[in-house]
């Protein structure tokens, strides 16, 4: 775990030095993941590791921190956020049901809303819509589904991405969702890069980026400061 924390801090410093506005702490190296549901939660060591990493980054780096406990343990992510002062949480399946590489995962929006009230946590809850590495259990109209997330799940923002890690969202889907939810925040959850920033960055309210900032564009590699600076330079005006 010491090596994991050292890598996390080094990556966070690279993002901070490159001008990023915050970092997300994930247990991305835990694949294959537990579902993160009541019956198959993330294991205690993963949750403890997220909390230690988040607390260290808040204290040592000073950037705002978000938490995503993979595959879909929103309860653990909320607990870590409340304990560490993290500013936002990402939940991959907050509403609906999806077939994933971990099996069928159902959203637990009401359970998370109750826990959020219990904790008194005032941060931002981001929820994926048509989440990557997954397919809806039943056909979902992109616009109607986005409205459900915005209006019925307790989310404070929607996250859109491509089909897999590092793949950008389809521009037509982004436009459809934006039109459906009006001024409700829409973030990019994958795939922003210097090559597509001119098209994607003005159309979003924020972006979560990993692959484009890693050495050789490989998600399993360390964050490379030059890549961070290049992406920051490609997004000079900030999000919407």
Residue frames as a rotation matrix with the C-alpha (Angstrom) as fourth column:
UNK 1
0.561 0.828 0.000 0.00
0.828 -0.561 0.000 0.00
0.000 0.000 -1.000 0.00
UNK 2
0.231 -0.557 -0.798 2.91
0.259 -0.755 0.602 2.37
-0.938 -0.346 -0.030 0.58
UNK 3
-0.791 -0.541 0.287 3.84
0.379 -0.064 0.923 2.05
-0.481 0.839 0.256 -3.10
UNK 4
-0.127 0.842 0.524 0.23
0.963 -0.022 0.270 2.64
0.239 0.539 -0.808 -4.14
UNK 5
0.688 0.401 -0.606 0.03
0.607 -0.775 0.176 5.81
-0.399 -0.489 -0.776 -2.05
UNK 6
-0.231 -0.856 -0.462 3.36
0.211 -0.508 0.835 7.05
-0.950 0.095 0.298 -3.39
UNK 7
-0.770 0.009 0.638 2.09
0.637 0.084 0.767 6.60
-0.047 0.996 -0.070 -6.96
UNK 8
0.272 0.956 0.111 -1.20
0.949 -0.285 0.133 8.32
0.159 0.069 -0.985 -6.12
UNK 9
0.523 -0.131 -0.842 0.56
0.384 -0.846 0.370 11.34
-0.761 -0.516 -0.392 -4.65
UNK 10
-0.608 -0.793 -0.039 2.96
0.261 -0.246 0.933 11.58
-0.750 0.557 0.357 -7.58
UNK 11
-0.492 0.512 0.704 0.06
0.842 0.075 0.534 11.50
0.220 0.856 -0.468 -10.05
UNK 12
0.564 0.755 -0.334 -1.83
0.820 -0.561 0.118 14.12
-0.098 -0.340 -0.935 -8.03
UNK 13
0.081 -0.627 -0.775 1.21
0.258 -0.738 0.624 16.41
-0.963 -0.250 0.102 -7.99
UNK 14
-0.811 -0.395 0.431 1.53
0.480 -0.030 0.877 16.10
-0.334 0.918 0.214 -11.76
UNK 15
-0.012 0.891 0.453 -2.12
0.932 -0.154 0.328 17.10
0.362 0.426 -0.829 -12.21
UNK 16
0.643 0.238 -0.728 -1.73
0.604 -0.742 0.291 20.02
-0.470 -0.627 -0.621 -9.80
UNK 17
-0.274 -0.857 -0.436 1.46
0.252 -0.501 0.828 21.26
-0.928 0.116 0.354 -11.44
UNK 18
-0.803 -0.023 0.596 -0.23
0.594 0.055 0.803 21.07
-0.051 0.998 -0.031 -14.84
UNK 19
-0.918 0.395 0.033 -3.09
-0.395 -0.918 0.032 23.32
0.043 0.016 0.999 -13.77
UNK 20
-0.461 0.798 -0.388 -5.91
0.347 0.564 0.749 20.84
0.817 0.211 -0.537 -13.25
UNK 21
-0.170 0.528 0.832 -8.75
-0.623 -0.711 0.325 21.88
0.763 -0.463 0.450 -10.93
UNK 22
0.264 0.271 0.926 -9.02
-0.907 0.396 0.142 18.65
-0.328 -0.877 0.350 -8.89
UNK 23
-0.696 -0.487 -0.528 -8.37
-0.621 0.777 0.102 14.91
0.361 0.399 -0.843 -8.88
UNK 24
0.557 0.830 0.016 -10.50
-0.769 0.509 0.388 11.79
0.314 -0.229 0.922 -8.55
UNK 25
-0.576 -0.677 0.458 -9.28
-0.798 0.587 -0.136 8.97
-0.177 -0.444 -0.878 -6.34
UNK 26
0.556 0.722 -0.411 -10.31
-0.793 0.609 -0.003 5.52
0.249 0.328 0.912 -7.62
UNK 27
0.060 -0.477 0.877 -9.42
-0.470 0.761 0.446 1.91
-0.880 -0.439 -0.179 -6.83
UNK 28
0.549 0.214 -0.808 -8.83
-0.831 0.037 -0.554 1.40
-0.089 0.976 0.199 -10.56
UNK 29
-0.378 -0.821 -0.427 -6.12
-0.827 0.507 -0.243 -1.21
0.416 0.261 -0.871 -9.95
UNK 30
-0.448 0.241 0.861 -8.52
-0.646 0.578 -0.498 -3.56
-0.618 -0.779 -0.104 -8.15
UNK 31
0.380 0.641 -0.666 -9.89
-0.922 0.316 -0.222 -5.18
0.068 0.699 0.712 -11.33
UNK 32
-0.462 0.884 0.066 -11.61
0.337 0.107 0.935 -7.59
0.820 0.455 -0.347 -11.45
UNK 33
-0.748 0.180 0.639 -13.98
-0.531 -0.740 -0.413 -5.54
0.399 -0.648 0.649 -9.34
UNK 34
-0.709 0.684 -0.169 -16.65
0.616 0.486 -0.620 -6.48
-0.342 -0.543 -0.767 -6.86
UNK 35
-0.071 0.763 0.642 -20.06
0.862 -0.276 0.424 -5.15
0.501 0.584 -0.639 -7.88
UNK 36
-0.944 -0.264 0.199 -20.13
0.124 -0.841 -0.527 -2.69
0.307 -0.472 0.826 -5.01
UNK 37
-0.059 0.990 0.131 -23.71
-0.327 -0.143 0.934 -3.54
0.943 0.013 0.332 -4.09
UNK 38
0.320 0.277 0.906 -25.21
-0.939 -0.032 0.341 -4.47
0.123 -0.960 0.250 -0.72
UNK 39
0.943 0.131 0.306 -24.58
-0.185 0.970 0.156 -8.18
-0.276 -0.203 0.939 -1.41
UNK 40
0.496 -0.818 0.291 -21.14
0.867 0.447 -0.219 -7.73
0.049 0.361 0.931 -3.02
UNK 41
0.977 -0.057 -0.203 -19.51
-0.015 -0.979 0.205 -4.59
-0.210 -0.198 -0.957 -1.58
UNK 42
0.412 -0.910 0.041 -16.01
-0.314 -0.185 -0.931 -3.32
0.855 0.371 -0.362 -2.20
UNK 43
0.369 -0.301 -0.879 -13.65
0.732 0.678 0.075 -5.06
0.573 -0.671 0.470 0.28
UNK 44
0.886 0.077 -0.458 -12.53
0.407 -0.604 0.685 -3.13
-0.224 -0.793 -0.566 3.38
UNK 45
-0.054 -0.985 -0.163 -8.92
0.671 -0.157 0.725 -2.74
-0.739 -0.070 0.670 2.23
UNK 46
-0.372 -0.018 0.928 -10.06
0.864 -0.372 0.339 -0.98
0.340 0.928 0.154 -0.96
UNK 47
0.652 0.692 0.310 -12.25
0.492 -0.697 0.521 1.44
0.577 -0.187 -0.795 1.00
UNK 48
0.706 -0.467 -0.532 -9.50
0.438 -0.302 0.847 2.10
-0.556 -0.831 -0.008 3.54
UNK 49
-0.315 -0.880 0.357 -6.97
0.842 -0.084 0.533 2.69
-0.439 0.468 0.767 0.76
UNK 50
0.004 0.416 0.910 -9.28
0.752 -0.601 0.271 5.19
0.659 0.683 -0.315 -0.94
UNK 51
0.904 0.409 -0.122 -9.72
0.374 -0.620 0.690 7.07
0.206 -0.669 -0.714 2.33
UNK 52
0.352 -0.854 -0.384 -6.00
0.553 -0.141 0.821 7.24
-0.755 -0.501 0.423 3.07
UNK 53
-0.456 -0.536 0.711 -5.16
0.887 -0.210 0.410 8.35
-0.071 0.818 0.571 -0.47
UNK 54
0.301 0.652 0.696 -7.91
0.642 -0.678 0.358 10.99
0.705 0.339 -0.623 -0.49
UNK 55
0.920 0.051 -0.389 -6.88
0.361 -0.498 0.788 12.35
-0.154 -0.866 -0.477 2.92
UNK 56
0.025 -0.994 -0.104 -3.21
0.697 -0.057 0.715 12.50
-0.717 -0.090 0.691 1.93
UNK 57
-0.391 -0.146 0.909 -3.95
0.870 -0.381 0.313 14.34
0.301 0.913 0.276 -1.32
UNK 58
0.674 0.674 0.302 -6.23
0.492 -0.715 0.497 16.83
0.551 -0.186 -0.814 0.44
UNK 59
0.843 -0.346 -0.411 -3.52
0.291 -0.349 0.891 17.49
-0.452 -0.871 -0.194 3.06
UNK 60
-0.008 -0.998 0.055 -0.39
0.511 0.043 0.858 17.35
-0.859 0.035 0.510 0.91
UNK 61
-0.586 -0.196 0.786 -1.48
0.810 -0.143 0.568 18.56
0.001 0.970 0.243 -2.53
UNK 62
-0.701 0.333 -0.630 -4.34
0.079 -0.842 -0.534 20.88
-0.708 -0.424 0.564 -1.65
UNK 63
-0.860 0.436 -0.263 -6.49
-0.364 -0.164 0.917 20.11
0.357 0.885 0.300 -4.70
UNK 64
0.034 0.934 0.356 -10.20
-0.948 0.143 -0.285 19.38
-0.317 -0.328 0.890 -4.36
UNK 65
-0.921 -0.386 0.054 -10.73
-0.369 0.908 0.200 15.61
-0.127 0.165 -0.978 -4.39
UNK 66
0.202 0.954 -0.223 -13.47
-0.965 0.233 0.119 13.36
0.165 0.191 0.968 -5.74
UNK 67
-0.601 -0.333 0.727 -14.04
-0.542 0.838 -0.065 9.67
-0.587 -0.433 -0.684 -4.98
UNK 68
0.300 0.658 -0.690 -15.19
-0.909 0.418 0.003 6.78
0.290 0.626 0.723 -7.19
UNK 69
-0.364 -0.366 0.857 -15.27
-0.667 0.744 0.034 3.34
-0.650 -0.559 -0.515 -5.58
UNK 70
-0.161 0.216 -0.963 -15.32
-0.915 0.333 0.227 0.81
0.370 0.918 0.144 -8.41
UNK 71
-0.724 0.208 0.658 -17.22
0.668 -0.026 0.744 -0.97
0.172 0.978 -0.120 -9.62
UNK 72
-0.255 0.750 0.611 -20.24
0.107 -0.606 0.788 0.75
0.961 0.266 0.074 -8.10
UNK 73
-0.109 0.188 -0.976 -19.94
0.959 0.279 -0.054 1.14
0.262 -0.942 -0.210 -4.33
UNK 74
-0.019 0.210 0.978 -21.57
0.158 -0.965 0.210 4.51
0.987 0.158 -0.014 -3.87
UNK 75
0.930 0.353 -0.107 -22.04
0.133 -0.050 0.990 3.90
0.344 -0.934 -0.093 -0.15
UNK 76
0.367 -0.878 -0.306 -18.30
0.886 0.230 0.404 3.43
-0.284 -0.419 0.862 0.33
UNK 77
-0.344 -0.509 0.789 -17.52
0.765 -0.640 -0.080 6.47
0.545 0.576 0.609 -1.83
UNK 78
0.424 0.577 0.698 -19.89
0.009 -0.773 0.634 8.66
0.906 -0.262 -0.333 0.18
UNK 79
0.929 -0.103 -0.355 -18.38
0.369 0.204 0.907 7.42
-0.021 -0.974 0.227 3.43
UNK 80
-0.026 -0.998 0.062 -14.85
0.993 -0.018 0.117 8.15
-0.116 0.065 0.991 2.22
UNK 81
-0.203 -0.012 0.979 -15.91
0.496 -0.864 0.092 11.59
0.845 0.504 0.181 1.00
UNK 82
0.757 0.569 0.320 -17.52
0.002 -0.493 0.870 12.49
0.653 -0.658 -0.374 4.31
UNK 83
0.801 -0.473 -0.367 -14.49
0.546 0.326 0.772 11.29
-0.245 -0.819 0.519 6.28
UNK 84
-0.111 -0.979 0.169 -11.87
0.937 -0.047 0.346 13.04
-0.331 0.197 0.923 4.18
UNK 85
-0.006 0.158 -0.987 -13.48
0.022 -0.987 -0.158 16.26
-1.000 -0.022 0.003 2.99
UNK 86
-0.801 -0.225 0.555 -13.77
0.517 0.210 0.830 15.11
-0.303 0.952 -0.052 -0.61
UNK 87
-0.700 0.438 -0.564 -15.87
-0.394 -0.896 -0.206 17.50
-0.596 0.078 0.799 -2.70
UNK 88
0.154 0.794 -0.587 -17.64
-0.987 0.104 -0.119 15.13
-0.033 0.598 0.801 -5.08
UNK 89
-0.378 -0.121 0.918 -18.48
-0.235 0.972 0.031 11.47
-0.896 -0.204 -0.395 -5.65
UNK 90
-0.364 0.260 -0.894 -18.99
-0.917 0.066 0.393 9.59
0.161 0.963 0.214 -8.89
UNK 91
-0.225 0.390 0.893 -21.42
-0.302 0.843 -0.445 6.66
-0.926 -0.370 -0.072 -9.00
UNK 92
-0.927 -0.300 -0.227 -21.38
-0.294 0.203 0.934 4.64
-0.234 0.932 -0.276 -12.20
UNK 93
-0.526 0.834 -0.170 -24.88
0.321 0.379 0.868 3.14
0.788 0.402 -0.467 -11.84
UNK 94
-0.964 0.238 0.115 -27.09
-0.220 -0.481 -0.849 5.36
-0.146 -0.844 0.516 -9.68
UNK 95
-0.008 1.000 -0.023 -30.35
-0.673 -0.023 -0.739 4.69
-0.739 0.009 0.673 -11.54
UNK 96
0.507 0.302 -0.807 -31.54
-0.836 0.402 -0.374 1.87
0.211 0.864 0.456 -13.77
UNK 97
0.558 -0.326 0.763 -29.98
-0.150 0.865 0.479 -1.54
-0.816 -0.382 0.433 -14.29
UNK 98
0.433 -0.527 -0.731 -26.96
-0.900 -0.214 -0.380 -2.40
0.044 0.823 -0.567 -16.42
UNK 99
0.958 -0.263 0.118 -25.30
0.267 0.963 -0.020 -5.56
-0.108 0.051 0.993 -17.64
UNK 100
0.585 -0.811 0.013 -21.59
-0.811 -0.585 -0.011 -5.17
0.017 -0.004 -1.000 -16.88
UNK 101
0.006 -0.670 -0.742 -18.47
-0.389 0.682 -0.619 -7.32
0.921 0.292 -0.257 -16.76
UNK 102
-0.897 -0.225 0.380 -19.36
-0.431 0.256 -0.865 -7.87
0.097 -0.940 -0.326 -13.09
UNK 103
-0.653 0.757 -0.032 -22.88
0.757 0.652 -0.044 -9.04
-0.012 -0.053 -0.999 -13.93
UNK 104
0.084 0.787 0.611 -26.14
0.562 -0.544 0.624 -7.16
0.823 0.291 -0.488 -13.55
UNK 105
-0.799 -0.328 -0.505 -25.86
0.601 -0.485 -0.635 -4.03
-0.037 -0.811 0.584 -11.39
UNK 106
0.233 0.931 0.282 -28.93
0.807 -0.347 0.477 -2.14
0.542 0.116 -0.832 -10.22
UNK 107
-0.449 -0.346 0.824 -28.87
-0.027 -0.916 -0.399 1.46
0.893 -0.202 0.402 -9.06
UNK 108
-0.105 0.354 -0.929 -29.50
0.955 0.297 0.005 2.19
0.277 -0.887 -0.369 -5.37
UNK 109
-0.404 -0.104 0.909 -30.44
0.234 -0.972 -0.007 5.85
0.884 0.210 0.417 -5.56
UNK 110
0.585 0.712 0.389 -32.80
-0.209 -0.332 0.920 5.89
0.784 -0.619 -0.045 -2.58
UNK 111
0.734 -0.384 -0.560 -30.30
0.673 0.524 0.522 4.07
0.093 -0.760 0.643 -0.35
UNK 112
-0.336 -0.922 0.190 -27.54
0.888 -0.378 -0.263 6.52
0.314 0.081 0.946 -1.26
UNK 113
-0.124 0.365 0.923 -29.83
0.012 -0.929 0.369 9.52
0.992 0.057 0.111 -0.76
UNK 114
0.877 0.474 -0.079 -30.68
0.050 0.074 0.996 8.35
0.478 -0.877 0.041 2.76
UNK 115
0.414 -0.803 -0.428 -27.02
0.908 0.333 0.253 7.76
-0.061 -0.493 0.868 3.61
UNK 116
-0.393 -0.530 0.751 -26.07
0.618 -0.757 -0.211 11.15
0.681 0.382 0.625 2.23
UNK 117
0.349 0.605 0.716 -28.63
-0.223 -0.688 0.690 12.80
0.910 -0.401 -0.105 4.53
UNK 118
0.904 -0.029 -0.426 -27.38
0.390 0.463 0.796 10.75
0.174 -0.886 0.430 7.47
UNK 119
0.018 -0.996 -0.086 -23.80
0.999 0.022 -0.050 11.88
0.051 -0.085 0.995 6.85
UNK 120
0.675 0.271 -0.686 -24.78
0.338 -0.940 -0.039 15.50
-0.656 -0.205 -0.726 6.28
UNK 121
-0.385 -0.880 0.277 -22.39
0.633 -0.033 0.773 15.53
-0.671 0.473 0.570 3.33
UNK 122
0.439 0.573 -0.692 -22.77
0.036 -0.781 -0.624 18.65
-0.898 0.249 -0.363 1.18
UNK 123
-0.599 -0.780 -0.183 -20.68
-0.186 -0.087 0.979 17.66
-0.779 0.620 -0.093 -1.84
UNK 124
0.002 0.513 -0.859 -21.67
-0.971 -0.205 -0.125 16.96
-0.240 0.834 0.497 -5.45
UNK 125
-0.108 0.067 0.992 -22.99
-0.044 0.996 -0.072 13.55
-0.993 -0.051 -0.105 -6.53
UNK 126
-0.267 -0.071 -0.961 -22.20
-0.937 -0.213 0.276 12.75
-0.224 0.974 -0.010 -10.17
UNK 127
0.127 0.414 0.901 -24.01
-0.145 0.907 -0.396 9.86
-0.981 -0.080 0.175 -11.85
UNK 128
-0.888 -0.449 -0.097 -23.10
-0.191 0.169 0.967 8.17
-0.418 0.877 -0.236 -15.11
UNK 129
0.354 0.929 -0.112 -25.70
-0.527 0.099 -0.844 7.87
-0.773 0.358 0.524 -17.84
UNK 130
0.972 -0.032 -0.232 -25.19
-0.168 0.596 -0.785 4.97
0.164 0.802 0.574 -20.26
UNK 131
0.549 -0.792 0.266 -22.05
-0.605 -0.157 0.781 4.10
-0.577 -0.589 -0.566 -18.32
UNK 132
0.109 -0.633 -0.766 -18.99
-0.920 0.227 -0.319 2.68
0.376 0.740 -0.558 -20.09
UNK 133
-0.859 -0.466 -0.213 -18.15
-0.408 0.874 -0.265 -1.04
0.310 -0.141 -0.940 -19.98
UNK 134
-0.680 0.708 0.193 -21.88
0.175 0.412 -0.894 -1.74
-0.712 -0.574 -0.404 -19.67
UNK 135
-0.835 0.546 0.074 -25.19
-0.029 -0.177 0.984 -1.91
0.550 0.819 0.164 -21.50
UNK 136
-0.436 0.742 0.509 -28.68
-0.898 -0.323 -0.298 -1.14
-0.057 -0.588 0.807 -20.18
UNK 137
-0.786 0.209 0.581 -30.63
0.012 0.946 -0.323 -4.21
-0.618 -0.247 -0.747 -19.13
UNK 138
0.212 0.863 0.458 -33.59
0.796 0.119 -0.593 -2.86
-0.566 0.491 -0.662 -21.13
UNK 139
-0.218 -0.296 0.930 -33.52
0.861 -0.508 0.040 -0.42
0.460 0.809 0.366 -24.06
UNK 140
0.047 0.130 -0.990 -33.12
0.721 -0.691 -0.056 3.17
-0.692 -0.711 -0.127 -22.87
UNK 141
0.641 0.159 0.751 -33.99
0.638 -0.654 -0.406 6.31
0.427 0.740 -0.520 -24.79
UNK 142
-0.344 -0.934 -0.091 -30.95
0.828 -0.257 -0.499 8.55
0.443 -0.247 0.862 -24.33
UNK 143
-0.565 0.165 0.809 -32.95
-0.176 -0.981 0.077 11.73
0.806 -0.099 0.583 -23.73
UNK 144
0.519 0.846 0.120 -35.61
-0.351 0.083 0.933 10.21
0.780 -0.526 0.340 -21.48
UNK 145
0.522 -0.397 -0.755 -33.00
0.719 0.681 0.138 8.30
0.460 -0.615 0.641 -19.49
UNK 146
-0.592 -0.773 0.228 -30.96
0.558 -0.597 -0.576 11.44
0.581 -0.214 0.785 -18.96
UNK 147
-0.181 0.624 0.760 -34.04
-0.481 -0.730 0.485 13.26
0.858 -0.278 0.432 -17.69
UNK 148
0.760 0.464 -0.455 -34.66
0.107 0.601 0.792 10.44
0.641 -0.651 0.407 -15.21
UNK 149
-0.021 -0.851 -0.525 -31.12
0.916 0.194 -0.351 10.74
0.401 -0.489 0.775 -13.88
UNK 150
-0.735 -0.322 0.597 -31.42
0.201 -0.944 -0.262 14.52
0.648 -0.072 0.758 -13.62
UNK 151
-0.273 0.767 0.581 -34.88
-0.644 -0.594 0.482 14.60
0.714 -0.243 0.656 -12.09
UNK 152
0.667 0.743 -0.059 -35.42
-0.523 0.523 0.673 11.33
0.531 -0.418 0.737 -10.19
UNK 153
0.457 -0.546 -0.702 -32.09
0.427 0.827 -0.365 9.95
0.780 -0.132 0.611 -8.91
UNK 154
0.911 -0.153 -0.383 -30.81
0.296 -0.402 0.866 12.62
-0.286 -0.903 -0.321 -6.52
UNK 155
0.040 -0.942 0.332 -27.77
0.995 0.069 0.077 13.29
-0.095 0.327 0.940 -8.72
UNK 156
0.412 -0.016 -0.911 -26.25
0.178 -0.979 0.098 16.75
-0.894 -0.202 -0.401 -8.99
UNK 157
0.028 -0.420 -0.907 -24.71
-0.888 -0.428 0.170 16.12
-0.460 0.800 -0.385 -12.40
UNK 158
0.925 0.275 0.262 -24.58
-0.095 0.836 -0.541 13.59
-0.368 0.475 0.799 -15.25
UNK 159
-0.157 -0.986 -0.056 -21.40
-0.530 0.037 0.847 11.91
-0.833 0.163 -0.529 -16.53
UNK 160
0.914 0.395 -0.093 -21.11
-0.268 0.417 -0.869 10.81
-0.305 0.819 0.487 -20.17
UNK 161
-0.162 -0.986 0.034 -18.33
-0.582 0.124 0.804 8.77
-0.797 0.111 -0.594 -21.72
UNK 162
-0.184 0.018 -0.983 -17.62
-0.917 0.356 0.178 6.41
0.353 0.934 -0.049 -24.58
UNK 163
0.664 0.536 -0.521 -18.04
-0.404 0.844 0.353 2.65
0.629 -0.024 0.777 -24.49
UNK 164
0.589 -0.554 -0.588 -14.72
0.722 0.688 0.075 1.93
0.363 -0.469 0.805 -22.78
UNK 165
0.542 -0.485 -0.687 -12.02
0.444 -0.528 0.724 3.60
-0.713 -0.697 -0.071 -20.70
UNK 166
-0.470 -0.819 -0.329 -10.36
0.233 -0.475 0.849 6.37
-0.852 0.322 0.414 -22.70
UNK 167
-0.601 0.313 0.735 -13.01
0.785 0.062 0.616 6.50
0.147 0.948 -0.283 -25.43
UNK 168
-0.972 0.197 -0.125 -14.73
-0.164 -0.957 -0.238 9.88
-0.166 -0.211 0.963 -25.90
UNK 169
-0.207 0.975 0.077 -18.45
0.237 0.126 -0.963 10.43
-0.949 -0.182 -0.257 -25.81
UNK 170
-0.389 0.219 0.895 -20.30
0.921 0.059 0.385 10.55
0.031 0.974 -0.225 -29.11
UNK 171
-0.994 -0.076 -0.085 -20.94
0.079 -0.996 -0.040 14.19
-0.082 -0.046 0.996 -29.98
UNK 172
-0.450 0.893 0.008 -24.51
-0.227 -0.123 0.966 13.48
0.864 0.433 0.259 -31.03
UNK 173
0.096 0.448 -0.889 -25.22
0.763 0.540 0.354 11.79
0.639 -0.713 -0.290 -27.69
UNK 174
-0.664 -0.408 -0.627 -23.70
0.723 -0.565 -0.398 14.73
-0.191 -0.717 0.670 -25.83
UNK 175
-0.930 0.343 0.135 -25.91
-0.254 -0.861 0.441 17.15
0.267 0.376 0.887 -27.76
UNK 176
-0.157 0.917 -0.367 -29.01
0.094 0.384 0.919 15.02
0.983 0.110 -0.146 -27.16
UNK 177
-0.031 0.100 -0.994 -28.42
0.952 0.307 0.001 14.82
0.305 -0.947 -0.105 -23.42
UNK 178
-0.895 -0.328 -0.303 -27.62
0.408 -0.877 -0.253 18.53
-0.183 -0.350 0.919 -23.10
UNK 179
-0.713 0.682 0.161 -30.85
-0.348 -0.545 0.763 19.41
0.608 0.488 0.626 -24.89
UNK 180
-0.002 0.761 -0.648 -32.84
0.357 0.606 0.711 17.01
0.934 -0.230 -0.273 -22.72
UNK 181
0.117 -0.004 -0.993 -31.59
0.982 0.147 0.115 18.20
0.146 -0.989 0.022 -19.32
UNK 182
0.856 0.262 0.446 -31.24
0.263 -0.963 0.060 21.92
0.445 0.066 -0.893 -20.01
UNK 183
0.373 -0.723 0.582 -28.87
-0.620 -0.661 -0.423 23.58
0.690 -0.203 -0.695 -17.57
UNK 184
0.941 -0.060 0.334 -28.32
-0.225 0.627 0.746 20.46
-0.255 -0.776 0.577 -15.46
UNK 185
0.161 -0.974 -0.157 -24.54
-0.872 -0.215 0.440 19.87
-0.462 0.066 -0.884 -15.25
UNK 186
0.999 0.034 0.031 -23.06
-0.013 0.854 -0.521 17.39
-0.044 0.520 0.853 -17.73
UNK 187
0.256 -0.963 0.082 -19.51
-0.711 -0.130 0.691 16.14
-0.655 -0.235 -0.719 -17.27
UNK 188
0.464 -0.270 -0.844 -17.30
-0.627 0.573 -0.528 14.03
0.626 0.774 0.097 -19.52
UNK 189
0.775 -0.103 0.623 -16.23
-0.492 0.520 0.698 10.78
-0.396 -0.848 0.353 -17.86
UNK 190
0.150 -0.751 0.643 -13.64
0.429 0.636 0.642 9.62
-0.891 0.180 0.418 -20.38
UNK 191
0.235 -0.095 0.967 -11.90
0.935 0.295 -0.198 10.42
-0.267 0.951 0.158 -23.62
UNK 192
0.983 0.037 -0.179 -11.13
-0.004 -0.974 -0.224 14.14
-0.183 0.221 -0.958 -23.48
UNK 193
0.174 -0.958 0.229 -7.82
0.860 0.261 0.439 14.82
-0.480 0.121 0.869 -25.24
UNK 194
-0.387 -0.373 -0.843 -6.00
-0.030 -0.909 0.416 17.70
-0.922 0.186 0.340 -26.94
UNK 195
-0.973 -0.039 0.225 -7.21
0.215 0.184 0.959 16.33
-0.079 0.982 -0.171 -30.27
UNK 196
-0.327 0.932 0.159 -10.94
0.718 0.135 0.683 16.62
0.615 0.337 -0.713 -29.45
UNK 197
-0.510 0.094 -0.855 -10.93
0.762 -0.413 -0.499 19.35
-0.400 -0.906 0.139 -26.78
UNK 198
-0.975 0.121 -0.188 -12.05
-0.185 -0.906 0.380 22.04
-0.124 0.406 0.906 -29.21
UNK 199
-0.459 0.849 -0.261 -15.29
-0.219 0.177 0.960 20.14
0.861 0.497 0.105 -29.85
UNK 200
0.005 0.489 -0.872 -15.93
0.636 0.671 0.380 18.61
0.771 -0.557 -0.308 -26.43
UNK 201
-0.685 -0.398 -0.611 -14.68
0.725 -0.287 -0.626 21.07
0.074 -0.872 0.485 -23.82
UNK 202
-0.917 0.356 0.179 -17.05
-0.355 -0.934 0.038 23.97
0.181 -0.028 0.983 -24.63
UNK 203
-0.150 0.933 -0.326 -20.02
-0.455 0.228 0.861 21.57
0.878 0.278 0.390 -24.46
UNK 204
0.124 0.151 -0.981 -19.41
0.626 0.755 0.196 20.23
0.770 -0.638 -0.001 -20.94
UNK 205
0.797 0.203 0.569 -19.41
-0.292 -0.694 0.658 21.48
0.528 -0.691 -0.494 -17.35
UNK 206
0.270 -0.767 0.582 -16.37
-0.847 0.099 0.522 19.45
-0.458 -0.634 -0.623 -16.33
UNK 207
0.597 -0.135 -0.791 -14.28
-0.500 0.708 -0.498 16.47
0.627 0.693 0.356 -17.38
UNK 208
0.606 -0.437 0.665 -12.67
-0.436 0.517 0.737 13.50
-0.665 -0.736 0.123 -15.65
UNK 209
0.713 -0.439 -0.546 -9.47
-0.563 0.106 -0.820 12.59
0.418 0.892 -0.172 -17.51
UNK 210
0.598 -0.589 0.543 -7.00
-0.233 0.520 0.822 9.77
-0.767 -0.618 0.174 -17.08
UNK 211
0.552 -0.363 0.751 -5.81
0.672 0.727 -0.143 8.09
-0.494 0.583 0.645 -20.25
UNK 212
0.783 -0.205 0.587 -4.85
0.397 -0.563 -0.725 11.21
0.479 0.801 -0.359 -22.20
UNK 213
0.681 -0.517 0.519 -2.55
-0.671 -0.725 0.158 12.31
0.294 -0.456 -0.840 -19.36
UNK 214
0.724 -0.405 0.559 -0.75
-0.126 0.719 0.683 8.99
-0.679 -0.565 0.469 -18.88
UNK 215
-0.280 -0.930 -0.240 2.61
-0.586 -0.032 0.810 8.07
-0.761 0.367 -0.535 -20.35
UNK 216
-0.985 -0.167 -0.032 2.17
-0.113 0.497 0.860 6.85
-0.128 0.851 -0.509 -23.94
UNK 217
-0.350 0.930 -0.113 -1.61
-0.881 -0.286 0.377 7.32
0.318 0.232 0.919 -23.54
UNK 218
-0.311 0.188 -0.932 -1.83
0.131 0.979 0.153 4.07
0.941 -0.075 -0.330 -21.57
UNK 219
0.472 0.676 0.566 -4.15
-0.413 -0.398 0.819 4.12
0.779 -0.620 0.092 -18.58
UNK 220
0.879 -0.148 -0.453 -1.94
0.426 0.670 0.608 1.81
0.214 -0.728 0.652 -16.52
UNK 221
-0.087 -0.981 0.173 1.06
0.804 -0.172 -0.569 4.18
0.588 0.090 0.804 -16.75
UNK 222
-0.300 -0.075 -0.951 1.98
0.798 -0.566 -0.208 7.14
-0.522 -0.821 0.229 -14.48
UNK 223
0.837 0.543 -0.065 0.66
0.462 -0.765 -0.448 10.62
-0.293 0.345 -0.892 -15.18
UNK 224
-0.169 -0.896 0.411 3.06
0.986 -0.149 0.080 12.52
-0.010 0.418 0.908 -17.43
UNK 225
-0.106 0.156 -0.982 3.33
0.464 -0.866 -0.188 16.26
-0.879 -0.476 0.020 -16.62
UNK 226
-0.899 -0.269 -0.346 3.85
-0.152 -0.549 0.822 17.28
-0.411 0.791 0.453 -20.26
UNK 227
-0.704 0.704 0.098 0.60
0.510 0.404 0.759 15.57
0.495 0.584 -0.643 -21.25
UNK 228
-0.007 0.686 -0.728 -1.24
0.945 -0.233 -0.228 17.28
-0.326 -0.690 -0.646 -18.40
UNK 229
-0.383 -0.213 -0.899 0.01
0.108 -0.977 0.186 20.69
-0.918 -0.026 0.397 -19.53
UNK 230
-1.000 -0.002 0.002 -0.90
0.002 -0.067 0.998 19.95
-0.002 0.998 0.067 -23.14
UNK 231
-0.356 0.933 -0.050 -4.49
0.837 0.342 0.428 19.09
0.416 0.110 -0.903 -22.24
UNK 232
0.045 0.337 -0.940 -4.81
0.753 -0.630 -0.190 22.09
-0.656 -0.700 -0.282 -19.94
UNK 233
-0.707 -0.385 -0.593 -3.55
-0.064 -0.800 0.596 24.31
-0.704 0.460 0.541 -22.76
UNK 234
-0.907 0.396 0.144 -6.15
0.256 0.245 0.935 22.80
0.335 0.885 -0.323 -25.10
UNK 235
0.112 0.960 -0.256 -8.91
0.874 0.027 0.486 23.84
0.473 -0.278 -0.836 -22.68
UNK 236
-0.730 -0.667 0.146 -7.94
0.523 -0.684 -0.509 27.47
0.440 -0.296 0.848 -21.99
UNK 237
-0.496 0.581 0.646 -11.32
-0.403 -0.813 0.421 29.01
0.769 -0.051 0.637 -21.31
UNK 238
-0.866 0.227 0.445 -12.55
-0.353 0.350 -0.867 26.50
-0.353 -0.909 -0.223 -18.75
UNK 239
-0.745 0.637 0.200 -15.79
0.667 0.695 0.269 24.52
0.032 0.333 -0.942 -18.92
UNK 240
-0.221 0.770 0.599 -19.26
0.351 -0.510 0.785 25.98
0.910 0.384 -0.158 -19.33
